[in-house]
Every structure is written in structure tokens, then in C-alpha cells.
Amino acid sequence: MATEIEDRLRRAFAALASTVDVPDSEPELPRRRRWVPVAAIAAAVVVVAGAVAFALNRPDAPPATLAVSTPPRTTAPPPFAFALLTHCGVDEAKVGNTYFEAETPLSGPARSAPPGWDDPYQHGTMTLYPPDAAVFHDARGHEVRFRARPGATGFKHLCD
């Protein structure tokens, strides 16, 4: 049975092969047409190399640097625990001998703690960013940015 199927397949392939006209070889291209693709690729390489060389050697460009895999260093020391006074709103903070004022003051009704904040203090962390900034964060997701008040010797507002 397998022989009968094989014979049928051979005859079918032989009949198909006799109907297909296959040239003996590819037609010969003229000599100059063989170099056109090679010349186009070479020209593209020269253009790209020239653009890269120009970009790297521009006098007004910053010097090229190698990329490093280490994370950039931050100038800020690590955050520290901080109890932010909120009883009369979030407006000022004192860290060490420096008085800071909030970039965007927050307050509740009648100059009280803002809604969603603890009263009289909100516990969280403070991060100092030299020379004149600080940022308060807490576990509830609150964030307050502060700027130093140069020369300040006390709070602007006293709380009851």
C-alpha cells in the first residue's frame, strides 16, 4: 500500500515538474547595477558617522560623560522623626535653630488643624535639603514643603 502511494506521489511530482519552466541560471545584471546597493549602504554609513562625529564635537555641547549604574548621590541627609505643630494650622516649623515657613500654608476652620490632620501635632518625618528647604511627610500621605526664613529669631504667628 505504501508503495502504491509513493508511486502516485512520484508521478504527480513528475507531472508538476514538467509544467514548470525553471531557467538554468539567474539573468546577468550589468556590472554597474551590481554596485548600486553597496554604494547606497556605504553612503548611508558615511552620513550617519558624520552626524555622530558632529554631535560629539560641537563646541557648545556639554562634554560627553559615561553613564554609570550607581544611583546619584543626594545632598540631603536622611529624614528624621518630626512632630509638626498643627494646632493653629500648618504654616511654620522650627528645625534646630532655623525657622521655616510653608510654601503653601494649610489651616482648618478658625485657624485650627487642617481637616485630616492630627491636633495639636502631626507625627511624621522631616527631610532637610541644604541650604534652605525642608519637606515634611507623614504616614497618611501628607507632604508640606518649607523654605527657611533667613535671619528669623521666632515664629511669625504665636498659637494659643
C-alpha positions in Angstrom: 0.0 0.0 0.0 2.8 2.4 0.9 4.5 1.6 -2.4 1.3 2.5 -4.4 1.0 5.9 -2.6 4.7 6.6 -3.2 4.3 5.8 -6.9 1.3 8.1 -7.2 3.2 10.9 -5.5 6.2 10.4 -7.7 4.1 10.6 -10.9 2.2 13.7 -9.6 5.5 15.5 -8.8 7.0 14.5 -12.2 3.9 15.8 -14.0 4.1 19.1 -12.0 7.8 19.4 -12.7 7.3 19.1 -16.4 4.8 22.0 -16.4 7.1 24.4 -14.5 9.7 26.3 -16.6 12.8 26.9 -14.5 15.6 28.9 -16.1 19.0 27.4 -15.7 20.5 30.5 -14.1 19.7 34.0 -13.0 19.9 36.7 -15.6 23.2 38.6 -15.5 22.9 42.2 -14.3 25.1 44.8 -15.9 28.3 45.5 -13.9 27.3 49.0 -12.8 23.9 47.9 -11.4 25.6 45.3 -9.0 27.4 48.1 -7.1 24.3 50.4 -6.6 23.1 48.7 -3.3 26.7 48.6 -2.0 27.2 52.3 -2.8 23.9 53.3 -1.2 24.8 51.4 2.1 28.3 53.0 2.1 26.8 56.5 1.6 24.4 55.9 4.5 27.2 54.8 6.8 29.2 57.9 5.9 26.2 60.2 6.6 25.5 58.6 10.0 29.1 58.6 11.0 29.4 62.3 10.1 26.3 63.2 12.1 27.6 61.4 15.1 31.0 63.0 14.9 29.4 66.4 14.5 27.2 65.9 17.5 30.1 64.7 19.7 32.4 67.5 18.7 30.1 70.5 18.9 31.9 73.3 20.8 28.6 74.4 22.5 27.6 70.9 23.6 28.3 69.7 27.1 31.2 67.2 27.4 30.2 63.6 26.9 30.2 61.5 30.0 30.0 57.8 30.6 26.7 56.5 32.1 27.2 54.8 35.5 24.9 52.3 37.0 25.1 53.7 40.6 22.3 55.9 41.7 23.0 59.6 42.0 24.0 60.9 45.4 21.7 63.2 47.2 22.8 66.1 49.2 20.0 65.7 51.7 20.7 63.8 54.9 18.2 61.0 55.8 14.8 62.0 57.1 14.3 62.2 60.8 11.3 61.9 63.1 9.4 65.2 63.5 6.3 66.4 65.3 4.8 69.2 63.2 2.7 71.7 65.2 -0.8 71.8 63.6 -2.9 73.3 66.3 -3.2 76.7 64.6 -2.7 75.3 61.0 0.4 74.3 59.1 2.3 77.4 58.5 5.7 77.3 60.2 8.2 74.8 61.6 11.4 75.1 63.6 14.2 72.7 62.9 17.3 73.2 65.1 17.9 77.0 65.1 16.3 77.5 61.7 12.7 78.8 61.3 10.9 77.6 58.2 7.6 78.8 56.6 5.3 76.6 54.5 5.3 77.2 50.8 1.6 76.5 50.8 0.1 77.1 54.3 -2.8 74.9 55.4 -5.4 75.5 58.0 -8.8 74.3 59.1 -11.8 76.4 60.2 -10.9 79.3 62.6 -7.1 78.7 62.2 -7.2 75.2 63.5 -5.6 71.9 62.3 -6.4 71.2 58.7 -9.0 68.5 58.1 -7.5 65.0 58.2 -4.5 66.2 60.3 -4.0 65.4 64.0 -4.2 68.1 66.6 -2.0 69.5 68.2 0.8 67.7 66.4 1.1 65.6 63.2 3.9 63.0 63.6 6.0 62.2 60.5 9.5 62.8 59.1 11.3 65.9 58.1 14.0 65.9 55.4 16.3 68.9 55.2 17.6 70.0 51.7 20.5 72.3 52.2 20.8 75.2 52.1 17.2 76.4 52.7 14.5 73.8 52.2 12.7 71.1 54.2 9.9 68.7 53.4 7.6 67.1 55.9 5.9 63.6 55.2 3.6 61.5 57.3 2.1 58.1 57.1 -1.2 59.5 55.7 0.5 60.8 52.6 0.6 64.5 53.6 3.5 66.5 52.3 4.4 70.1 53.2 7.4 71.9 51.6 9.1 74.6 53.7 11.6 77.4 52.9 13.9 78.8 55.5 13.4 82.3 56.8 16.9 83.8 56.8 17.6 85.8 60.0 14.3 84.8 61.7 14.6 84.5 65.5 11.0 83.4 66.2 7.7 82.3 64.7 5.7 84.8 62.7 2.4 83.8 64.5 2.0 82.6 68.0 -0.6 79.9 68.6 -3.0 79.9 71.5 
